[in-house]
């Protein structure tokens, strides 16, 4: 897989020498954080054929069977305070969509904040994690991307079979995982040079964000509130008008979109 990816990347690609491939790993993000703490450089890439402990947002697991998906993490070392990276997850989601579109012609939507979707089903997810020092500066960021690629109908476990899809199911044809991976890496490297222009990146995110304009529910602990998503603010938070007319910028919690993932 590594050689296939390298063959699809230009010789000038700056991360070529820092790509690591694993047949099986617990979690690419967990391993990347260990490597980053030990000094691994900016642009270190970890790619696995399968994960036994793939992680998603809010501690959820990410189904990561062998040979069917893309499971990758990249170590970034942006030289900035953490407060200037509030839009990082949004930026990574747009970059992942760029890479998928370049490789397949299909552009996924983004369900706030970190799900890649096609139609009303989940295609993949983003997990970003920061290490911040005592002054508030970012020591490193680890960005993880998981994409369902080759699954056919019936391949997903029962608990997600009605909410998940794959590039193969969405495009109706076989997908070259190495080509998609290479295009995502190219898009991520390009994104790194644009992170300083947060508003331009967020404008692109808004165009892809299928949550805006939808009826939603926001879950925090035992509390469930219903409302309508109006926008994404300048820090990447979701602007919600709740049923009582109150408008709030939601930066955390679980957001469900009516008509998706079983929410009716």
C-alpha positions as CSV (number, residue, x, y, z in Angstrom):
1,X,0.0,0.0,0.0
2,X,2.8,2.5,0.9
3,X,4.5,2.0,-2.5
4,X,1.2,2.4,-4.3
5,X,0.6,5.7,-2.5
6,X,4.1,6.9,-3.2
7,X,3.7,6.1,-6.9
8,X,0.7,8.4,-7.0
9,X,2.5,11.3,-5.2
10,X,4.8,13.8,-7.0
11,X,8.5,13.4,-6.3
12,X,8.5,16.9,-4.9
13,X,5.8,16.1,-2.2
14,X,7.4,17.2,1.1
15,X,6.0,14.5,3.3
16,X,7.1,11.5,1.1
17,X,10.0,10.6,3.4
18,X,7.8,10.5,6.5
19,X,5.0,8.1,5.5
20,X,4.7,5.0,7.7
21,X,2.4,2.1,6.9
22,X,1.0,-0.5,9.3
23,X,-0.8,-3.6,8.3
24,X,-2.7,-3.5,11.7
25,X,-2.6,-0.9,14.4
26,X,-4.7,0.0,17.4
27,X,-5.4,3.6,16.4
28,X,-3.4,5.7,14.0
29,X,-4.2,8.8,16.0
30,X,-3.0,7.2,19.3
31,X,0.3,6.1,17.6
32,X,0.7,9.5,16.0
33,X,0.4,11.3,19.3
34,X,3.1,9.0,20.8
35,X,5.4,9.7,17.8
36,X,4.7,13.4,18.0
37,X,5.5,13.5,21.7
38,X,8.8,11.7,20.9
39,X,9.7,14.4,18.3
40,X,8.3,13.2,15.0
41,X,8.4,16.0,12.5
42,X,5.6,18.0,10.8
43,X,4.2,16.0,8.0
44,X,4.6,12.6,9.5
45,X,1.9,10.4,8.1
46,X,0.6,7.1,9.5
47,X,-1.5,4.9,7.4
48,X,-3.0,1.5,8.4
49,X,-4.8,-1.2,6.5
50,X,-6.9,-1.9,9.6
51,X,-7.4,-0.6,13.1
52,X,-8.4,-2.7,16.1
53,X,-9.2,0.4,18.2
54,X,-10.1,3.1,15.7
55,X,-11.4,6.2,17.5
56,X,-14.0,8.8,16.6
57,X,-15.3,12.0,18.2
58,X,-16.6,11.8,21.8
59,X,-14.8,8.5,22.5
60,X,-16.8,6.5,19.9
61,X,-15.2,3.7,18.0
62,X,-14.6,3.8,14.2
63,X,-15.2,0.6,12.3
64,X,-11.9,-0.1,10.6
65,X,-11.9,-3.5,8.7
66,X,-8.9,-4.6,6.7
67,X,-8.7,-3.7,3.0
68,X,-11.8,-1.6,2.7
69,X,-11.1,1.8,4.2
70,X,-8.6,4.6,4.5
71,X,-7.3,5.1,8.1
72,X,-4.7,7.8,8.3
73,X,-3.3,10.4,10.7
74,X,-0.9,13.2,10.1
75,X,1.3,15.1,12.6
76,X,1.2,18.9,12.1
77,X,3.3,21.4,14.0
78,X,1.7,24.8,13.4
79,X,3.5,27.7,15.1
80,X,0.6,29.4,16.7
81,X,-1.6,29.7,19.8
82,X,-4.3,27.1,20.2
83,X,-7.0,29.8,19.9
84,X,-5.9,30.4,16.3
85,X,-6.6,26.8,15.4
86,X,-10.3,26.6,16.4
87,X,-11.1,26.0,12.7
88,X,-8.7,23.1,12.3
89,X,-11.4,20.3,12.2
90,X,-13.4,22.4,9.6
91,X,-10.2,22.8,7.5
92,X,-9.4,19.1,7.6
93,X,-12.9,18.2,6.6
94,X,-12.7,20.5,3.6
95,X,-9.3,19.1,2.6
96,X,-10.6,15.5,2.9
97,X,-13.6,16.5,0.7
98,X,-11.1,18.0,-1.8
99,X,-9.0,14.9,-2.0
100,X,-12.0,12.6,-2.4
101,X,-13.4,14.8,-5.1
102,X,-10.1,14.9,-7.0
103,X,-9.8,11.1,-6.9
104,X,-13.4,10.1,-7.5
105,X,-15.4,13.0,-8.9
106,X,-17.7,12.8,-5.9
107,X,-17.7,15.6,-3.4
108,X,-19.0,14.6,0.0
109,X,-21.0,16.9,2.2
110,X,-19.9,17.7,5.8
111,X,-22.2,17.2,8.8
112,X,-21.1,19.5,11.5
113,X,-18.6,19.2,12.8
114,X,-16.6,16.3,11.6
115,X,-18.6,13.7,9.5
116,X,-18.2,13.3,5.8
117,X,-21.5,12.3,4.3
118,X,-23.1,11.3,1.0
119,X,-26.8,11.7,0.8
120,X,-28.1,11.0,4.3
121,X,-25.4,8.5,5.2
122,X,-21.9,8.7,6.8
123,X,-18.9,8.2,4.5
124,X,-16.2,8.9,7.0
125,X,-15.1,11.1,9.9
126,X,-12.4,13.4,11.2
127,X,-10.7,13.4,14.6
128,X,-8.3,16.3,15.5
129,X,-6.3,16.4,18.7
130,X,-4.0,19.1,20.0
131,X,-1.2,19.1,22.5
132,X,-0.8,22.6,24.0
133,X,2.0,23.8,26.3
134,X,1.7,25.9,29.4
135,X,1.8,29.2,27.4
136,X,-1.2,28.1,25.2
137,X,1.0,27.5,22.1
138,X,0.3,24.3,20.1
139,X,3.1,21.8,20.4
140,X,1.6,19.6,17.8
141,X,-1.7,18.6,16.2
142,X,-2.8,15.2,15.1
143,X,-5.4,15.0,12.4
144,X,-7.1,11.7,11.7
145,X,-9.2,10.7,8.8
146,X,-11.2,7.6,8.3
147,X,-13.0,6.9,5.0
148,X,-15.2,3.9,4.0
149,X,-14.0,3.0,0.6
150,X,-14.6,-0.5,-0.7
151,X,-17.6,-1.7,1.4
152,X,-20.5,-3.3,-0.5
153,X,-24.1,-3.5,0.6
154,X,-24.2,-5.9,3.6
155,X,-20.6,-5.3,4.6
156,X,-21.3,-3.0,7.6
157,X,-22.2,-4.4,11.0
158,X,-25.9,-4.3,11.9
159,X,-25.5,-1.3,14.3
160,X,-24.3,1.0,11.5
161,X,-25.6,-0.6,8.3
162,X,-28.5,1.9,7.9
163,X,-26.4,5.0,8.5
164,X,-23.1,4.2,6.8
165,X,-22.0,4.2,3.1
166,X,-18.8,3.9,1.2
167,X,-17.2,5.4,-1.8
168,X,-17.9,2.2,-3.7
169,X,-21.6,2.4,-2.9
170,X,-21.8,6.1,-3.5
171,X,-20.0,6.1,-6.9
172,X,-21.2,2.8,-8.1
173,X,-17.7,1.6,-9.0
174,X,-14.5,0.2,-7.5
175,X,-12.3,2.8,-5.8
176,X,-8.5,2.9,-5.8
177,X,-7.7,3.4,-2.1
178,X,-4.1,4.4,-2.8
179,X,-5.2,7.1,-5.3
180,X,-7.7,8.5,-2.8
181,X,-5.2,8.5,0.0
182,X,-2.6,10.3,-2.2
183,X,-5.1,13.0,-3.2
184,X,-6.1,13.5,0.5
185,X,-2.5,13.9,1.5
186,X,-1.9,16.4,-1.3
187,X,-5.0,18.4,-0.1
188,X,-3.9,18.3,3.5
189,X,-0.4,19.6,2.7
190,X,-2.0,22.4,0.7
191,X,-4.3,23.1,3.6
192,X,-1.4,23.6,5.9
193,X,-0.3,26.6,3.9
194,X,-3.8,28.2,4.1
195,X,-4.6,27.7,7.8
196,X,-3.7,31.3,8.6
197,X,-6.7,32.5,6.5
198,X,-9.3,31.0,8.8
199,X,-12.2,32.9,7.3
200,X,-11.5,31.8,3.7
201,X,-11.4,28.2,4.9
202,X,-14.6,28.6,6.9
203,X,-16.4,30.1,3.9
204,X,-15.5,26.9,2.0
205,X,-16.7,24.8,5.0
206,X,-20.0,26.5,5.0
207,X,-20.6,25.6,1.3
208,X,-20.0,21.9,2.1
209,X,-21.8,21.9,5.5
210,X,-25.2,20.1,5.1
211,X,-26.2,20.9,8.7
212,X,-26.8,24.6,7.9
213,X,-30.5,25.3,7.4
214,X,-31.6,21.9,8.9
215,X,-33.7,21.0,11.9
216,X,-31.4,19.6,14.5
217,X,-31.2,18.4,18.1
218,X,-28.3,19.2,20.4
219,X,-27.5,16.6,23.1
220,X,-25.4,17.4,26.1
221,X,-25.5,14.8,28.8
222,X,-29.2,14.1,29.6
223,X,-30.3,17.4,28.0
224,X,-31.7,17.4,24.5
225,X,-32.6,20.7,22.8
226,X,-34.2,21.2,19.4
227,X,-33.7,24.0,17.0
228,X,-32.5,25.0,13.5
229,X,-28.9,25.4,12.4
230,X,-28.4,28.9,11.0
231,X,-24.7,29.2,10.2
232,X,-21.1,28.4,11.3
233,X,-19.4,31.2,13.2
234,X,-15.9,32.6,12.8
235,X,-14.5,29.9,15.2
236,X,-16.2,27.0,13.6
237,X,-19.1,26.8,16.1
238,X,-22.6,26.0,14.9
239,X,-25.1,28.9,15.2
240,X,-28.4,27.5,16.4
241,X,-31.8,29.1,16.9
242,X,-33.5,26.9,19.5
243,X,-37.3,26.3,19.7
244,X,-37.7,29.1,22.3
245,X,-36.2,31.6,19.9
246,X,-32.9,31.8,21.7
247,X,-29.8,31.9,19.4
248,X,-26.6,30.3,20.6
249,X,-23.2,29.3,19.2
250,X,-22.8,25.6,19.9
251,X,-19.1,24.5,20.1
252,X,-19.6,21.2,21.8
253,X,-22.1,18.4,22.3
254,X,-23.7,16.0,19.9
255,X,-25.7,17.5,17.0
256,X,-28.2,15.3,15.2
257,X,-29.7,16.4,11.9
258,X,-33.4,15.5,11.3
259,X,-33.6,12.7,8.7
260,X,-30.0,11.5,9.2
261,X,-28.6,8.6,11.3
262,X,-32.0,7.5,12.5
263,X,-33.1,10.9,13.8
264,X,-36.7,11.4,12.7
